[in-house]
Amino acid sequence: MIYLIGLWESVRDFIATGGDVLYFVAAALFLMWVLMVERYWYVTSVFPKVKSDIIAKWDARADTTSWYAHKIRDTWISEASDALNARMLIIRTLVAMCPLIGLLGTVTGMITVFETMATQGTGNARLMAAGISMATIPTMAGMVAALSGLFVSSRLEAKAKMARESLVDSLPHH
């Protein structure tokens, strides 16, 4: 419990140093990871059942060679592909937004530095350093958030593509 209190104080100090923009970075990061965990769960746990259901429906069909049967097959593959790629655009957008939110923190931190210079002059290095910290920490946080999301989202997209190809290969196209 004491460890958690110390951890919370460290996070609070980090946010105080980096500014309120870090809350937006944290919100984007949280939403991105919730969506990525959900997608991982879908691809690894739910989709195999969906795939086996589609294969069972295809195998149960008497007609698998007509034009109509091929259109049904294509529709099932398309629906499964849509389900596999659901929310991936939102994840990619959040990955792209994280550095931009960090850049917003950089701009607000630099405004703080310029305000300090305008009111206090350039002689107060301590006040200027606080503004510079507020300018650099959100950028770093946004980049770290984006990098973590970029790696996982690209792996998710690859898994979804392989799952779709596996489904296509499992449905014979006579």
C-alpha positions in Angstrom: 0.0 0.0 0.0 2.8 2.4 0.8 4.4 1.5 -2.6 1.1 2.6 -4.3 1.0 5.8 -2.4 4.6 6.6 -3.4 3.8 5.7 -7.0 0.8 7.9 -7.0 2.9 10.8 -5.6 5.5 10.3 -8.3 2.8 10.4 -11.0 1.3 13.5 -9.5 4.7 15.2 -9.4 5.3 14.2 -13.0 2.0 15.7 -14.1 2.6 18.8 -12.0 6.0 19.3 -13.8 4.6 18.5 -17.2 1.4 20.5 -17.0 -2.3 19.7 -17.5 -1.8 18.6 -21.1 -0.5 15.3 -19.6 -4.0 14.5 -18.6 -5.0 14.5 -22.2 -2.0 12.3 -23.2 -3.0 9.9 -20.4 -6.6 9.9 -21.5 -5.6 9.1 -25.2 -3.2 6.5 -24.0 -5.8 4.8 -21.8 -8.4 4.8 -24.5 -5.9 3.5 -27.0 -4.8 0.6 -24.7 -8.4 -0.3 -23.8 -9.2 -0.6 -27.5 -6.0 -2.5 -28.3 -6.7 -5.0 -25.5 -10.2 -5.5 -26.7 -9.0 -6.1 -30.3 -6.4 -8.5 -29.1 -9.1 -10.4 -27.1 -11.3 -10.5 -30.2 -8.6 -11.7 -32.6 -7.3 -14.4 -30.2 -10.5 -15.5 -28.4 -13.6 -14.6 -30.3 -12.6 -14.8 -33.9 -11.6 -18.4 -33.9 -15.2 -19.3 -32.9 -16.6 -17.0 -35.6 -14.2 -18.6 -38.1 -15.3 -22.2 -37.1 -19.0 -21.1 -37.4 -18.4 -19.7 -40.9 -16.6 -22.9 -42.0 -19.3 -25.1 -40.5 -22.0 -23.1 -42.4 -20.0 -23.4 -45.6 -19.4 -27.1 -45.2 -23.1 -27.6 -44.5 -24.1 -26.0 -47.8 -25.1 -28.4 -50.5 -24.1 -25.8 -53.2 -20.6 -24.4 -53.0 -19.9 -24.0 -56.7 -22.5 -21.6 -58.1 -22.2 -17.9 -58.5 -24.7 -17.4 -55.7 -22.7 -19.6 -53.3 -19.5 -17.7 -54.1 -21.3 -14.4 -53.3 -22.4 -15.8 -50.0 -18.8 -16.9 -49.3 -17.5 -13.5 -50.2 -20.1 -11.8 -48.0 -19.2 -14.0 -45.0 -15.5 -13.2 -45.5 -16.2 -9.5 -45.9 -18.3 -9.4 -42.7 -15.6 -11.3 -40.8 -13.0 -9.0 -42.2 -15.0 -5.9 -41.0 -15.3 -7.4 -37.6 -11.5 -8.1 -37.4 -10.7 -4.5 -38.5 -13.3 -2.8 -36.2 -11.8 0.0 -34.2 -8.4 -0.2 -35.8 -8.8 3.2 -37.4 -9.6 4.7 -34.0 -6.5 3.0 -32.6 -4.3 4.4 -35.4 -5.8 7.8 -35.0 -5.1 7.8 -31.2 -1.5 6.7 -32.0 -1.1 9.6 -34.3 -2.7 12.0 -31.9 -0.4 11.3 -28.9 2.6 13.2 -30.3 0.3 16.0 -31.4 -1.1 16.3 -27.9 2.5 16.3 -26.6 3.3 19.1 -29.0 0.4 21.1 -27.6 2.1 20.7 -24.2 5.3 22.0 -25.7 3.5 25.1 -27.0 1.8 25.8 -23.7 5.1 25.3 -21.9 6.9 27.7 -24.2 4.2 30.3 -23.7 4.8 29.9 -19.9 8.6 30.5 -20.6 7.8 33.6 -22.6 5.4 34.9 -20.0 8.0 34.4 -17.4 10.6 36.3 -19.5 8.1 39.1 -20.1 7.3 39.6 -16.5 10.4 38.6 -14.6 13.1 39.1 -17.3 15.7 36.6 -18.2 17.4 36.7 -14.8 15.2 34.1 -13.1 16.4 30.8 -14.4 14.4 28.8 -11.9 11.1 30.1 -13.2 12.2 29.6 -16.8 13.3 26.0 -16.1 9.8 25.2 -14.9 8.4 26.4 -18.2 11.0 24.5 -20.2 10.1 21.3 -18.2 6.5 21.9 -19.0 7.5 22.2 -22.6 9.6 19.0 -22.9 7.8 16.5 -20.7 4.5 16.4 -22.6 6.4 15.9 -25.9 8.3 13.0 -24.4 5.1 11.5 -22.9 3.3 11.9 -26.2 6.1 10.2 -28.1 6.4 7.3 -25.6 2.6 6.8 -25.7 2.7 6.8 -29.5 5.6 4.4 -29.7 3.9 1.9 -27.4 0.7 2.1 -29.4 2.5 1.9 -32.8 4.2 -1.4 -32.0 1.1 -3.1 -30.6 -1.3 -1.7 -33.3 0.9 -2.9 -36.1 1.1 -6.4 -34.5 -2.7 -6.4 -34.2 -3.2 -5.4 -37.8 -0.8 -8.2 -38.8 -2.7 -10.7 -36.7 -6.0 -9.6 -38.1 -4.7 -9.9 -41.7 -3.4 -13.4 -41.0 -6.7 -14.4 -39.4 -8.6 -13.2 -42.5 -6.2 -15.0 -44.8 -6.7 -18.1 -42.7 -10.4 -17.9 -43.1 -10.2 -17.4 -46.8 -7.9 -20.4 -47.1 -10.3 -22.5 -45.0 -13.2 -21.8 -47.4 -12.6 -23.7 -50.6 -13.3 -21.7 -53.7 -14.3 -24.3 -56.2 
